[in-house]
Amino acid sequence: MMERKRGRRPPELSLTERKARAKASTSSVSARMSSARVDIRFIPFRTSSDHAVDRDPDLVSAFDSNPGLERYSSSVRNIVYESSSPMDILQRNHHCVSGQLDTNKLSDEGGSDPMESVKSWARDLGNELWKLNEVLTNTSAIRHKYKQMNAGVKQKNGIEILESAVESVSTMLTGKINAVKCIHATAEEMAREFNYSLIKDKMYKEDYQYCSAKYSVFHYEDGSNSSIEDLPKFATNNSHYQYVDLEKDSHFYDIPITTSTSCVQVPTNIYDGETEALNAILWSKRLNDIFIKNYNTDPSLAWQYFGSSKGVFRFYPGMPWQKGTDTYDCRVKSWYIEAATCSKDVIILFDVSGSMTGFKNYVARTTLSAILDTLSNNDYINVYAFKKDKVMEVVDCFVDLVQATPENIKTLNDALTPDEHNKHKIPLEGNATLSLAYIKAFETLRQRREGKCAVDSQTGCNQMVMLITDYVPGNLTEVFEEHNRETINGTVYIPVRVFTYLIGKEVTNVREIMWMGCLNRGESNAFSITKLRGVRQGCIALPWLFNLFMDSCLYHVKEYECGLRMDELSAKCLLYTDDQVILAPSVCGLHEMAKKMNDSVKKRSMKVKVGNTKVMVFERGENTTECDILIEGEKVEQVKEFVYLRSQFTNDGKHGRDIEKGVDEGNKVLL
């Protein structure tokens, strides 16, 4: 067989000559091979006008009609041929024009060994594949880079790599843990040694300074300062709030920060000058040195922070607090709760009897939500609804206790929240059977603690049942004695603590509800709702109650795009004590906002008193635009004059009448 030379094309043979040569060599091949399966793959080839073999109709017909040959593409032929006889093995033309084999094409020209020819083809194929691999992977460039960077490829032991990774992660986590322990130990020492009587000294109280994330003035690298106009009056030019220089730091995502001090955030409902809060601010100021030391020791540390039981939140590095309404309180965040408490199992018994309707149901759901907000990912929770002779999970698929993740807590809250038509998902009906609810809760918790914790241990099992109801049937001593007592070595233990919340217009059986908690290592609370008529005018609790209720009611109204535009400010509502004004640029907009407000109030089992509600359209001229606002089908009265905060407003926008009214009142006093 002729051997293919590099750079030279083999001489063209006619079809007849190739068939003759292949037929002549068949016998020698059959003598050397036994029955076998032969898988042969050929290198891609290019067809050209002078390679007419590929277009030969006889060869093409023979190729297509042979069931052992398969053409996968126009450029690559993968040939798999099965035969029970060596006579069927395909022979390849020596110059691979068409990339195919045929039983009539195996040449034995010159008496050469066909097996040597196959080896030669294999070597050629290997060389071509190697060259193709070098082109595709760009190995020469990679070798050059390795040499340039003095790098190499070495054999590594997988176990050694894993052990090295474990050691690196362990070292990193140990450093973080040591930093936290240092903050913890220092905070305890400072709180213990601090002189809490210092703030009684006027000199000391006037001289202290700290970085307030909300009220300090911050200087940026570009020379600008944080807006002083946005500060409340008590914070303007207040010497207690120090000036802070900021600079961008790539380690903290290019946020303007200061690594020289920490800053303090205090919740909106806490006055930072109040004694307990101020004490926490002052003694925790010494944590600055620990924060800086930790950061210098381990620059990979990100944020460091400390939260006190008084709500003071100190964080490092210092930076301004976010603008807008501040609702942040570190004490209700998962990281604080997880650090301040240990893991616990909690079952809440929620009364869904026929008496738990209206505002009582709203207070009960609010109580439930407040309890759930105190749980963390380390806790496990479930809520049982009870009525008549039935105790059920409020979420069907929550058969056992579930992890108190934000998603699960939201699901539990939603299960007891009425829909948009104020229809309860679990109907409120029948009488409550409290004993069955207690038994189911105690048995569930008993099964959870079996084999996991010992009630006679120092820490106990930390399990609790919380009851939310409006009625206690009486003495349940037998239930507690049978299901919430365990005797070990002659000592009686109470494994589950009981907390009770009694809600109702007329709180009765207060003694029994308190006894339940005290008898089971818990506490009891009673919420008395007398008459749904608000509070007396001038009551000091009025502003607080109004803000508490209206803040949630106005949530959707605040997000509504409608409102009066004043430069960049959009005014939608004016709130003062128990008075509220809704502003809109059009009758249609006012109608939409009034509807949203009414829906929000209804959702909380309250209603708008239409008789005390008025509508006024401000416009120029004598004409008056009719504004029909309906609340629950009742039309709101439209007026031309209205008194708000003792100021008289008129629909023409003039202040003459208000001024005259003030003059008249002044004359009455003077004359």
Summary of the structure (lengths in Angstrom):
residues: 671
radius of gyration: 42.6
end to end distance: 136.5
largest distance: 142.6
contacts: 1759
relative contact order: 0.04
helix: 39%
strand: 18%
